């Protein structure tokens, strides 16, 4: 990462001095969401394919809305960004992304066309049936939302319902993603079980439900949950689980893989489950924003990310699951110690393969999951509800973080003052 931060600074200087923007590719991606060595490999591959030099300027974000705001309000000239499903939907509806022109890439290296999963193609089509998102975006990683749990403290049965986050038995040991949409969907699914079982609503209906009634119901439920929450977290939850500080985490499947593997190395046993009531399937995808300056290099970059060996490397580095449907990707994930499951929805014909069910859920699990959707202007209602729920009653972990941050600032100031004194003394000598 340090290399690419340096490159970003150098490129900024280059641009301010009238450098050639066509030789710079600005990529904006989630934190810890790529094998950074593939960026250098892309530069070399691009040179070999086109005869042109390219320097990747790589920057990261932690929240979808932060990225979107920079493009909407700041008109930032990022060439490639990686938003989540509902943000792709919003950008598509608002005309903020450009159509992709993969016809400009030779057929033999058109990895998009060669390795597209029918499952992901349908999911992207379902974003907005009137505007096919497949023409504007390419899936990168995907997964489910579920529960990471400490198997020594929580049983699989206890973790198999979303109501585990309200279970007083685990009060003070529950971590919840600071991601309002990813929490709202599962909670609403839990609250609407009667209607779902009766067939009066569908999962897709609930993912589009921004009614005041439903928002109020979710808010009431989360207020009951709040006192038992150790922390509302953007990225530290998985780490807290590996250290045994939390026993329940409402989280994403990719974080679950990382946490489970890391925890095993220090003797902590974690597992992941998609609750029986149903859940959400999410994905992130590459798009070229409206204000991009290097569309050619951006197109080649997205294509390169879909090369099977690159997809596998990114999976291995991040713990997340590539949306790539290449047979090589499936073969790389075969583990004979796993029980065979049906992943034919993703890899046609693969109805009994030994793969990690956290990475590739069984078809039966996917059938009780739904895709989140953008709410447009109603999103403000969701954010307001989320703000009310969290309020000013920070968790104990939040206070610890704040105190440590303040101590770090004080230490930095003291160190700076001592350094200035040392410099003054040195000057006098």
C-alpha positions as CSV (number, residue, x, y, z in Angstrom):
1,X,0.0,0.0,0.0
2,X,2.9,2.4,0.8
3,X,4.1,2.1,-2.7
4,X,0.8,3.2,-4.2
5,X,0.3,6.0,-1.7
6,X,3.7,7.3,-2.9
7,X,2.7,6.9,-6.5
8,X,-0.5,8.8,-5.8
9,X,1.5,11.7,-4.3
10,X,4.0,11.7,-7.2
11,X,1.2,11.5,-9.8
12,X,-0.6,14.4,-8.1
13,X,2.6,16.4,-8.5
14,X,3.0,15.3,-12.1
15,X,-0.6,16.3,-12.9
16,X,-0.2,19.7,-11.2
17,X,2.9,20.3,-13.4
18,X,1.1,19.5,-16.6
19,X,1.8,15.7,-16.8
20,X,0.2,13.4,-19.2
21,X,-3.1,12.2,-17.6
22,X,-3.4,9.5,-20.3
23,X,-0.5,7.7,-18.6
24,X,-2.2,7.7,-15.2
25,X,-5.0,5.4,-14.1
26,X,-6.8,6.5,-10.9
27,X,-8.4,3.5,-9.1
28,X,-10.7,4.0,-6.0
29,X,-11.5,0.8,-4.1
30,X,-12.4,-0.5,-0.7
31,X,-9.7,-0.8,1.9
32,X,-8.0,-4.3,2.0
33,X,-9.8,-5.4,-1.1
34,X,-7.1,-6.3,-3.5
35,X,-3.7,-8.1,-3.8
36,X,-1.7,-4.9,-4.3
37,X,0.9,-6.8,-6.4
38,X,-1.6,-7.2,-9.2
39,X,-1.5,-3.4,-9.7
40,X,2.2,-3.6,-10.8
41,X,1.3,-6.6,-12.9
42,X,-1.4,-4.6,-14.6
43,X,1.0,-1.8,-15.5
44,X,3.3,-4.4,-17.2
45,X,0.4,-6.2,-18.9
46,X,-1.1,-3.0,-20.2
47,X,2.3,-2.0,-21.7
48,X,2.6,-5.4,-23.4
49,X,-1.0,-5.2,-24.8
50,X,-1.0,-1.6,-25.9
51,X,2.6,-0.4,-26.1
52,X,1.6,2.4,-23.8
53,X,2.9,3.3,-20.3
54,X,0.5,3.5,-17.4
55,X,0.9,4.3,-13.7
56,X,-1.8,3.2,-11.3
57,X,-2.8,5.7,-8.6
58,X,-4.6,3.6,-6.0
59,X,-6.7,5.1,-3.3
60,X,-9.2,3.5,-0.8
61,X,-12.5,4.3,1.0
62,X,-14.4,2.6,3.8
63,X,-17.9,3.8,3.1
64,X,-19.9,3.7,-0.1
65,X,-21.4,7.1,0.5
66,X,-17.9,8.7,0.9
67,X,-16.9,7.5,-2.6
68,X,-20.2,8.6,-4.1
69,X,-20.1,12.0,-2.6
70,X,-16.7,12.7,-4.2
71,X,-18.1,11.9,-7.6
72,X,-21.5,13.5,-7.2
73,X,-20.4,16.8,-5.6
74,X,-16.7,17.0,-6.2
75,X,-16.7,15.6,-9.8
76,X,-13.5,13.6,-8.9
77,X,-11.9,12.2,-12.0
78,X,-11.4,8.6,-10.8
79,X,-11.2,6.3,-13.7
80,X,-12.3,3.1,-12.0
81,X,-14.3,2.7,-8.7
82,X,-15.8,-0.3,-7.0
83,X,-19.2,0.5,-5.5
84,X,-21.7,-1.9,-3.9
85,X,-24.9,-3.1,-5.6
86,X,-27.3,-0.4,-4.4
87,X,-24.8,2.4,-5.1
88,X,-24.3,1.0,-8.6
89,X,-28.1,1.2,-8.9
90,X,-28.1,4.8,-7.8
91,X,-25.2,5.8,-10.1
92,X,-26.9,4.0,-13.0
93,X,-30.2,5.8,-12.4
94,X,-28.5,9.2,-12.0
95,X,-26.3,8.9,-15.1
96,X,-23.0,8.8,-13.1
97,X,-21.4,5.9,-14.9
98,X,-20.3,5.3,-18.4
99,X,-21.3,2.3,-20.6
100,X,-18.4,-0.2,-21.0
101,X,-16.9,-0.8,-24.4
102,X,-15.2,-4.2,-24.3
103,X,-15.5,-4.5,-28.0
104,X,-12.3,-2.5,-28.1
105,X,-10.4,-5.3,-26.3
106,X,-9.2,-8.2,-28.5
107,X,-11.3,-11.4,-28.1
108,X,-8.5,-13.6,-26.9
109,X,-8.0,-11.3,-23.8
110,X,-11.6,-10.4,-23.2
111,X,-11.8,-12.1,-19.8
112,X,-15.2,-10.5,-19.1
113,X,-17.0,-12.3,-21.8
114,X,-15.1,-15.5,-21.2
115,X,-15.6,-15.8,-17.5
116,X,-19.0,-14.3,-16.7
117,X,-21.1,-16.2,-14.2
118,X,-24.8,-16.6,-15.2
119,X,-25.7,-16.0,-11.5
120,X,-23.9,-12.7,-11.4
121,X,-25.2,-11.7,-14.9
122,X,-28.8,-12.2,-13.7
123,X,-28.1,-10.4,-10.4
124,X,-26.7,-7.4,-12.3
125,X,-29.7,-7.5,-14.6
126,X,-32.0,-7.4,-11.6
127,X,-30.5,-4.1,-10.4
128,X,-32.7,-2.3,-12.8
129,X,-34.5,-4.4,-15.4
130,X,-35.0,-1.3,-17.6
131,X,-31.3,-0.5,-17.7
132,X,-29.1,-3.5,-17.8
133,X,-26.3,-2.9,-15.4
134,X,-24.2,-5.5,-17.2
135,X,-23.6,-2.9,-19.9
136,X,-22.2,-0.5,-17.3
137,X,-20.5,-2.6,-14.6
138,X,-18.6,-5.8,-14.0
139,X,-18.9,-7.8,-10.8
140,X,-15.8,-8.0,-8.6
141,X,-16.6,-9.7,-5.3
142,X,-19.8,-11.0,-3.7
143,X,-21.1,-12.7,-0.6
144,X,-23.8,-12.9,2.0
145,X,-24.7,-11.1,5.2
146,X,-24.8,-13.4,8.3
147,X,-23.6,-14.1,11.8
148,X,-20.0,-14.8,12.8
149,X,-20.1,-16.6,16.2
150,X,-17.7,-18.0,18.7
151,X,-18.5,-21.7,18.7
152,X,-17.3,-22.1,22.4
153,X,-19.8,-19.5,23.6
154,X,-22.7,-19.7,21.1
155,X,-24.4,-22.7,19.6
156,X,-25.2,-23.0,15.9
157,X,-28.9,-23.1,16.9
158,X,-28.6,-19.8,18.8
159,X,-26.7,-18.2,15.8
160,X,-29.2,-19.5,13.3
161,X,-31.7,-16.6,13.9
162,X,-31.2,-12.9,13.6
163,X,-32.7,-12.5,17.0
164,X,-29.4,-13.7,18.5
165,X,-28.3,-10.0,18.4
166,X,-31.0,-9.3,21.0
167,X,-30.2,-12.3,23.1
168,X,-29.4,-11.0,26.7
169,X,-27.1,-14.0,27.2
170,X,-24.6,-12.3,24.9
171,X,-25.1,-8.7,26.0
172,X,-21.9,-6.6,25.8
173,X,-20.3,-9.1,23.4
174,X,-22.2,-8.3,20.2
175,X,-20.6,-6.4,17.3
176,X,-22.8,-5.0,14.5
177,X,-21.6,-3.5,11.2
178,X,-21.9,0.2,11.0
179,X,-23.7,-0.2,7.7
180,X,-27.4,0.8,8.0
181,X,-28.6,-0.9,4.9
182,X,-26.9,-4.2,5.7
183,X,-28.5,-4.2,9.1
184,X,-31.9,-2.9,8.1
185,X,-32.5,-5.7,5.5
186,X,-31.9,-8.7,7.8
187,X,-33.8,-7.1,10.7
188,X,-36.8,-6.4,8.5
189,X,-36.7,-10.0,7.2
190,X,-36.8,-11.2,10.8
191,X,-39.7,-8.9,11.7
192,X,-41.7,-9.9,8.6
193,X,-41.5,-13.7,9.0
194,X,-45.3,-14.0,9.4
195,X,-45.9,-12.1,6.1
196,X,-43.1,-14.0,4.3
197,X,-44.5,-17.4,5.4
198,X,-48.0,-16.4,4.4
199,X,-46.8,-15.3,1.0
200,X,-48.2,-11.8,1.3
201,X,-44.7,-10.2,0.8
202,X,-41.5,-11.4,-0.9
203,X,-37.9,-10.9,0.0
204,X,-37.6,-8.6,-2.9
205,X,-40.5,-6.5,-1.7
206,X,-38.8,-6.1,1.7
207,X,-35.6,-4.9,0.0
208,X,-37.5,-2.1,-1.6
209,X,-39.6,-1.3,1.5
210,X,-38.8,2.2,2.7
211,X,-42.1,2.8,4.4
212,X,-42.3,4.8,7.6
213,X,-44.0,1.8,9.3
214,X,-41.1,-0.6,8.4
215,X,-38.4,1.9,9.3
216,X,-40.1,2.5,12.7
217,X,-40.3,-1.2,13.3
218,X,-36.6,-1.8,12.6
219,X,-35.7,1.2,14.8
220,X,-37.8,-0.1,17.7
221,X,-36.0,-3.5,17.4
222,X,-32.6,-2.0,17.2
223,X,-33.2,0.2,20.3
224,X,-33.8,-3.1,22.1
225,X,-30.5,-4.4,20.7
226,X,-28.5,-1.3,21.4
227,X,-27.6,-1.8,25.1
228,X,-26.0,-5.2,24.4
229,X,-23.8,-3.9,21.6
230,X,-20.1,-3.8,22.2
231,X,-19.4,-1.8,19.1
232,X,-20.9,-0.5,15.8
233,X,-18.0,-1.1,13.6
234,X,-16.8,-0.4,10.0
235,X,-13.9,-2.8,10.0
236,X,-12.6,-3.7,13.5
237,X,-15.3,-6.3,14.4
238,X,-13.6,-9.2,12.7
239,X,-10.4,-8.4,14.7
240,X,-12.3,-8.2,17.9
241,X,-13.9,-11.6,17.2
242,X,-10.5,-13.2,16.7
243,X,-9.3,-11.9,20.1
244,X,-12.4,-13.3,21.8
245,X,-13.7,-9.8,22.8
246,X,-16.9,-10.4,21.0
247,X,-18.9,-13.7,20.6
248,X,-21.5,-12.5,18.0
249,X,-20.9,-10.3,14.9
250,X,-23.5,-9.3,12.3
251,X,-21.1,-9.3,9.4
252,X,-20.2,-10.1,5.8
253,X,-19.1,-13.6,4.7
254,X,-15.8,-12.3,3.4
255,X,-14.9,-10.9,6.9
256,X,-16.1,-14.2,8.3
257,X,-13.5,-16.2,6.3
258,X,-10.7,-13.9,7.4
259,X,-11.8,-13.9,11.0
260,X,-12.3,-17.7,11.1
261,X,-8.8,-18.4,9.7
262,X,-7.0,-15.8,11.8
263,X,-8.8,-16.9,15.0
264,X,-7.8,-20.6,14.4
265,X,-4.2,-19.6,14.6
266,X,-4.6,-18.3,18.1
267,X,-6.9,-21.0,19.4
268,X,-10.2,-19.2,19.0
269,X,-13.0,-21.1,17.2
270,X,-15.3,-19.1,15.0
271,X,-17.9,-20.1,12.4
272,X,-20.4,-18.3,10.2
273,X,-24.1,-18.9,9.4
274,X,-26.8,-17.3,7.3
275,X,-29.8,-17.3,9.6
276,X,-32.8,-19.4,8.7
277,X,-35.2,-16.5,8.3
278,X,-33.3,-15.3,5.2
279,X,-30.7,-12.7,4.4
280,X,-29.2,-10.5,1.7
281,X,-26.8,-11.2,-1.1
282,X,-24.5,-8.4,-1.8
283,X,-21.8,-7.7,-4.4
284,X,-19.4,-5.0,-5.4
285,X,-18.5,-4.2,-9.0
286,X,-16.2,-2.1,-11.2
287,X,-17.6,0.9,-13.0
288,X,-16.1,3.8,-14.9
289,X,-17.5,7.1,-13.4
290,X,-18.9,9.9,-15.5
291,X,-15.9,12.2,-14.9
292,X,-13.2,9.6,-15.7
293,X,-10.2,10.8,-17.8
294,X,-8.6,7.6,-18.9
295,X,-11.4,5.4,-20.2
296,X,-9.2,3.1,-22.3
297,X,-6.9,2.1,-19.4
298,X,-9.9,1.8,-17.1
299,X,-11.6,-0.7,-19.5
300,X,-8.4,-2.7,-19.7
301,X,-8.1,-2.7,-15.9
302,X,-11.6,-4.0,-15.4
303,X,-10.9,-6.7,-17.9
304,X,-7.6,-7.6,-16.3
305,X,-9.3,-8.0,-12.9
306,X,-11.4,-10.7,-14.5
307,X,-8.5,-12.9,-15.6
308,X,-8.8,-16.1,-13.6
309,X,-5.4,-16.1,-12.0
310,X,-5.8,-12.5,-11.0
311,X,-9.2,-13.2,-9.6
312,X,-7.8,-16.1,-7.5
313,X,-5.0,-14.0,-6.2
314,X,-7.4,-11.3,-5.1
315,X,-9.6,-13.9,-3.4
316,X,-6.6,-15.4,-1.5
317,X,-5.4,-12.0,-0.3
318,X,-8.8,-10.6,0.8
319,X,-10.8,-13.6,1.9
320,X,-13.7,-12.5,-0.2
321,X,-15.2,-14.4,-3.1
322,X,-14.6,-13.5,-6.7
323,X,-17.7,-13.0,-8.9
324,X,-15.6,-14.7,-11.7
325,X,-17.3,-17.8,-13.1
326,X,-14.2,-19.3,-14.7
327,X,-13.7,-23.1,-14.0
328,X,-10.2,-22.3,-12.9
329,X,-11.6,-20.3,-10.0
330,X,-13.9,-23.1,-8.9
331,X,-11.0,-25.6,-9.1
332,X,-8.8,-23.4,-7.0
333,X,-11.4,-23.6,-4.2
334,X,-12.0,-27.4,-4.1
335,X,-11.3,-28.8,-0.6
336,X,-12.0,-32.5,-0.2
337,X,-12.4,-32.1,3.6
338,X,-15.6,-30.1,3.0
339,X,-19.0,-31.8,2.4
340,X,-20.3,-31.6,-1.1
341,X,-22.8,-28.8,-1.8
342,X,-24.8,-27.5,-4.7
343,X,-23.3,-24.4,-6.3
344,X,-24.8,-25.0,-9.8
345,X,-26.4,-21.6,-9.6
346,X,-22.9,-20.1,-9.9
347,X,-21.0,-22.7,-11.8
348,X,-23.3,-24.6,-14.2
349,X,-23.2,-28.3,-13.6
350,X,-21.5,-28.0,-10.2
351,X,-24.3,-29.5,-8.2
352,X,-22.1,-31.6,-5.8
353,X,-18.7,-30.0,-5.2
354,X,-16.5,-29.8,-2.1
355,X,-16.1,-26.1,-1.4
356,X,-16.3,-23.9,1.6
357,X,-20.0,-23.1,2.2
358,X,-19.0,-19.7,3.7
359,X,-17.4,-18.7,0.4
360,X,-20.0,-20.4,-1.9
361,X,-23.3,-21.0,0.0
362,X,-25.4,-24.0,-1.0
363,X,-28.2,-23.3,-3.5
364,X,-30.8,-23.7,-0.7
365,X,-29.2,-20.8,1.2
366,X,-29.1,-18.5,-1.8
367,X,-32.7,-19.2,-2.5
368,X,-33.6,-17.5,0.8
369,X,-31.5,-14.4,0.1
370,X,-32.4,-11.2,-1.7
371,X,-30.6,-8.3,-3.4
372,X,-30.6,-4.9,-1.7
373,X,-31.9,-1.9,-3.7
374,X,-31.4,1.8,-3.7
375,X,-34.1,3.9,-2.1
376,X,-33.3,7.1,-3.8
377,X,-34.4,10.1,-1.7
378,X,-35.8,7.8,1.0
379,X,-32.2,6.8,1.8
380,X,-32.2,9.9,4.0
381,X,-34.9,8.4,6.2
382,X,-32.8,5.3,6.7
383,X,-29.7,7.3,7.7
384,X,-31.7,9.4,10.1
385,X,-33.1,6.3,11.7
386,X,-29.6,4.9,12.0
387,X,-28.3,8.1,13.6
388,X,-31.2,8.0,16.1
389,X,-30.5,4.4,17.1
390,X,-26.8,4.9,17.7
391,X,-27.4,8.3,19.2
392,X,-24.8,9.7,21.6
393,X,-24.7,6.6,23.8
394,X,-21.4,5.2,22.5
395,X,-20.4,1.7,23.5
396,X,-17.6,1.1,26.0
397,X,-15.4,0.0,23.1
398,X,-16.1,3.3,21.4
399,X,-14.9,5.2,24.5
400,X,-11.7,3.2,24.6
401,X,-11.0,4.0,21.0
402,X,-11.6,7.7,21.7
403,X,-9.4,7.8,24.7
404,X,-6.6,6.0,22.9
405,X,-6.9,8.5,20.0
406,X,-6.7,11.4,22.4
407,X,-3.7,10.0,24.2
408,X,-2.0,9.5,20.8
409,X,-2.7,13.1,19.9
410,X,-1.3,14.3,23.2
411,X,1.8,12.2,22.8
412,X,2.3,13.5,19.3
413,X,2.0,17.1,20.5
414,X,4.5,16.5,23.3
415,X,6.9,14.7,21.0
416,X,6.6,17.5,18.5
417,X,7.3,20.1,21.2
418,X,10.4,18.2,22.4
419,X,11.6,17.8,18.8
420,X,11.3,21.6,18.3
421,X,13.3,22.2,21.5
422,X,16.0,19.8,20.4
423,X,16.2,21.5,17.0
424,X,16.4,24.9,18.6
425,X,19.2,23.7,20.9
426,X,21.0,22.1,18.0
427,X,20.8,25.4,16.1
428,X,22.2,27.3,19.0
429,X,25.2,24.9,19.2
